[in-house]
Amino acid sequence: MSGIFGIVSKKDCSQTLFYGTDYHSHLGSQVGGLAVGNHFFKQKVHNISTAQFKSRFVNELPKLKGKMGIGVISDSDPQPIIICSAFGTFALVANGFVENKDKLAKELIAKGSSFTELSNGEINWVELVGRLISQEKNILTGIEYMFEKIKGACSALILTKEGIYAVRDQFGRTTLVIGQKESDLAVTSETCAFPNLGFAPKKELKPGEVVLLSKNGLEVKRKGTEKRKICAFLWIYTGDPASSYEGINVATVREGCGMNLVKKDKIKADFVTGVPDSGVIHALGYAKASKIPYKTPLIKYTAGYGRSYIPPSQKIRNQVAQMKLIPIREIIKDKKIIVCDDSIVRGTQLKNQGINKLWNCGAKEIHVRIACPPLLFPCRYTFSTRTKKELAARRAIKKIFGEKKIDITKFTDKESVYYKKMVEAMRKELGVTSLKFQSIRQMIKAIGLPKKDLCLYCWLGK
């Protein structure tokens, strides 16, 4: 994932841009970038894998004065990208994933385009998006062309001399919300960026909608559609609890998920806990509905340790998982514990950062409750998971059936024998007393949108 933020002001916007972008730190751990512009563009990009965004950029602010700016925190390629085109120079930040990146890059190179931004020897997908947009005679037809060519998802902010073009993914998988404070306009992936900066939400872009934020106000440049497929994982894990998407708050959904997990669950335990940070509100919901007390046997050391799910290498994920949570033996010893978490993706993080530490401190029983169904398909629209073999559910299926070809949809039905065998294999791999997942139906109900409006690809494969 990436988080993007933009601001148009009648005065210097650097402080607002800095803090607005920083409020997206939960969405990326690799790269941070800012760009400002009036008559020309100034840009700074830093690696944030070993330091927080704030510490990397706080000394850059005097060099980034301007009345318009865009920022990004990303778990993938460096951005913002600055591109010179027939219709002028623009800076670009984006959130998403282009599945057919290599094919499109070859087509552009054959037409004479060149790429200057390489990440680990590969073409930067954000630069690719910019090159696609620059193929046309103006920015709007360029955005249309980009939508037409890419397979995947792309929401973007494009900083030009006239203002900021905000572009929501044509299927609405990721979000963009406009906020207003007096005459200032801002646009954000996460609405948690608004309250402390004094902005009030004004408009959520529709799928495929393009708006221009400028000194003249807000202007719709391309109408959106009502057809949306917003990522359900935003509510379950990715989003900040203070954020809302489609008017639905993340924390409220997570509490509802936790309460759903209590249904038909007859486990007797000494206390409920959540794996910090994203499992905590799910666990509070479970505790509320079950009347079992909530306790904190695992303490996150500092906010400086990022999400163990985000870093690109397994080695780094393991290190973050090992170091960030400190167990409290006095709370854990001889206790029966219900552990709530948002999801099991690879499974190694939950086992290493939570389960093993609880057993080592003398836990009597550990019952794991997960707020979404087992993930069976790698995401096609963000950089979160790329291969089937990464997924704990797929490893469990392989352990049961070997290399034998089998219809994966049989494992999506919670009542099927295939599903139950898969969950049992996952339980054994985690090494816990019991393991249960929220059903897809319960998860959709907790979110509160119709199934047709949600992207459920990582669970259902469609």
Secondary structure by P-SEA (a helix, b strand, c coil): cbbbbbbbcccccaaaaaaaaaccccccccccccccccccccccccccccccccccccccccccccccccccccccccccbbbbcccccccccccccccaaaaaaaaaaaacccccccccccccaaaaaaaaaaccccaaaaaaaaaacccbbbbbbbbcccbbbbbcccccccbbbbbbcccbbbbcccccccccccccccccccccbbbbbccccccccbbbbccccccccccccccccccccccccaaaaaaaaaaaaaccccccccccccccccaaaaaaaaaaaaccbbbbcccccccccccccccccaaaaaaaaacccccccccccccbbbbbccccccaaaaaaacaaaaaaacccbbbbbbcccccccccccccccccccccaaaaaaaaaccccccccccccccccaaaaaaaaaaaaaacccbbbbbcaaaaaaaaccccccccccccccc
